[in-house]
Amino acid sequence: MALAGFKGKIRVVFMCSLFSTIFMCSWLNMTEVFVAMVGMQGQHINEVAVTESTSISVPRVVIPTSANQNVTFHCKTAHLLYMKFPVCIYATETDKVISRSIQRNRYFEATIVIGFLRLLLSDKRLQLVDIGANIGLWSLPAARISKVISVEPNWNSMSRLAKAADLGAVSSNITLVHNAISNVHTTLRMGVVTKNQGMAFLIHTDKCNVTSTGLPCLTLPPTKTIFLNDLLPLMRSRRALMKVDTEGHEVNVFTDSTAGEFFDNIDVPVVFMEWIICKRHSADIVQRLLNFFYSRNYSAFDTRNSKLKSHYFRWPDEIIFKKIPYVQIYF
């Protein structure tokens, strides 16, 4: 039976490669196929084009049980809502924000995360798509009540998230993707703020010495970029909540050509987004991002559920895009 199942998965991959467009395969649940490939090839699979006629790339899926077998992390039990679960953190001297908070028994952004968890509990059809998952403060509790896709390009953070998912016995509910989401398929280096590991970002230089705001930073290994559309085969539901924290790269995550198909096929009633860096881009770039959501009947709110009517530059550091039919969803 196991051999027959494996041959069936290989047959699915082979059939998909025969089609000239991804449409014929997009609604196959490919998660098991990716899992099988990862199990054969190690920690994660290499990104490859599905066909020459499309711009689809296969996400690099990480299997929690096969990653970090020879690595030891400091993992601490966190408490949120009615749940307790392990979170694997950095040394506090190298991560003075999130890891230090967990070490001191404080949950970073607890109120907002709890709001999302309650939305997931209220509608079992929803799953979480966590773009910029870091060490998993959103993904890990969500995986205890729903399905989750966690995207994180920094391997140091992804490896900690994988370890915590394994320790917390939520591996079956969480799909870990070791890529960055962007508007181009390429390989880019990354930088990270020296004492804030949550601030990891793509760079176009060989080294990161200082950020645009004057913070010292270190260079991380390169990462491959994929489109938001490329996550479609991994989705296990047609409805999802989304959290996006990509240190200003959100303007390249949401473009019609690279994310439109995802939103055409997945009902995403709420998108939480870090706005503090986004609004600093040029006006035309910010407007392109806003138009992506406005054209799909979203409105911008603050985390207290007040609709934002001022100029976007005066919006708070964190915002929520909600679809108009869902404006009564409260945090």
Buried (B, 14 or more C-beta within 10 A) or exposed (E): EEEEEEEEBEEBBEEBEEBEEBEEBBEBEBBEBBBBBBEEEEBBBEBEEBBEEBBBBBBBBBBBEBBBEEEEBBBBEBEBBEEEBBBBBBEBEBBBBBBBBBBEEEBBBBEBBBBBBBBBEEEEEBBBBBBBBBBBBBBBBBBBBBBBBBBBBBBBBBBBBBBBBBBBEBBEBBBBBBBBBBBEBEEBBBBBBBBBBBBBBBBEEEEBEEBEEEEEBBBBEBBBBBBBBBBBBBBBBEBBBBBBBBBBBBBBBBBBEBBBBBBEEBBBBBBBBBBEBBBBBEEEEBBBBBEBBEEBEBBBBBBEBEEBEEEBEEBEEBBBBBBEEBBEBEB
